[in-house]
Amino acid sequence: MRDEEEATDGPPDPQLHPERSPGFGEDPVGLEDIEVDRDVTIGEASLDELAASDTEPVEDDTLDDLLTLLTGDDAVERRLAALGLAERDPTERTVRALARAATTDDDAEVRQFAVEALAKQGDGDGLAAETACALTDDPEPWVRAEAVVSLDRLDRATHEQVIERKLDDDHHAVRRNALVSLFKHRGENALPELLAAAEDPSERVREWSAHLLGGVDDDRADETLRAIRADESEPDIVRKTAAKALEVDAGSFRRQFSGTLAETDRTLPGEDALNRTPNL
C-alpha cells in the first residue's frame, strides 16, 4: 500500500489541471457563446511523428539496423533508432554512434533522445558524460534539460558544478531539472537554492521549489512555504503544493527521494525530460 506522504508523484503538471481548461467555471448557452482568447496551435504532426516515442516498430531490428537508421535521412526513424538503442546492451559502436548523433544531428529531438540513450548505455570511457556536458549548452531547451537528466543519471555528484550552473538557464525546464538533481545530491544543504527558486519567474519552478522544501527541516523552509500558501497572487497549484509540503515529514521525504528522473508522464512533443516526475 502506498504511503500517503510518499514523495513519488511530485507536484502535478499544471497544464493538466482542470482549472486551466478554456471555459472552466463558465456556463455558455450555446457554442456561439464560447470564446477562445488564447493562442492555439493545432500543429501538423504526421502519424509517424506522433508515434516517434513508440519503440515497438524497432524492437526486432538488429543492432546494425538501428545504427543504420540512426544515420539515415528520416528524422523520425533516427529518433526511433536512438530510443531503440537505449534498450540494447552497451557496445563501443553504439556509444560512439549515439554521441555523434547527440552532438551533430540537426533534429533537436534526435539529439535529445540520443543523449538520453547514451546515459543509459553507461559511461565506461567518459564519452557519455562529456557529451551530456557539452549539450547543457545546446540551443534547444529540451536538449539541455535532457542533458541535465543524463548527468544526474551518470553521476550527479561528479557533475554537481555543471548541474548547478544550469540553475541560471533561461528556460524553466532546465532550471527545474537542475534543482531536482541538486536536491537529490545535497538534501537539506540545497536550502539556499530552493529558497532562491521559490522566487523564480516560472510558476513551474516555484511549484517544484515548494514541493522540495517539504524535505527540509528548517524554519526558513517552513516560513517560505507558509508565505507561498498565503500569497493570493500565486497560482492555486503552487499554493496547494506549499500547503501539502508543510504536512509531510521532511526526513521521510528525503529518504524516499533518490534515483534518476522517471521516464513517465510524456505529455507534449519534446517535453519528455521536462514533465517527468522524479522517482523520489
Secondary structure, DSSP 8 states (H G I E B T S, - for coil): ---TT--SS-S--GGG-GGGSTTTT---SSGGG----S--------HHHHTTT--GGGTT--HHHHHHHHTSS-HHHHHHHHHHHHTS---HHHHHHHHHHHHH-S-HHHHHHHHHHHHHH--TTSHHHHHHHHHTT-SSHHHHHHHHHHHHHHHTTTTHHHHHHGGG-SSHHHHHHHHHHHHHHHGGGGHHHHHHHTT-SSHHHHHHHHHHHTT--SHHHHHHHHHHHH-TTS-HHHHHHHHHHHHS-HHHHHHT--SSB-S----STT-TTTT--B--
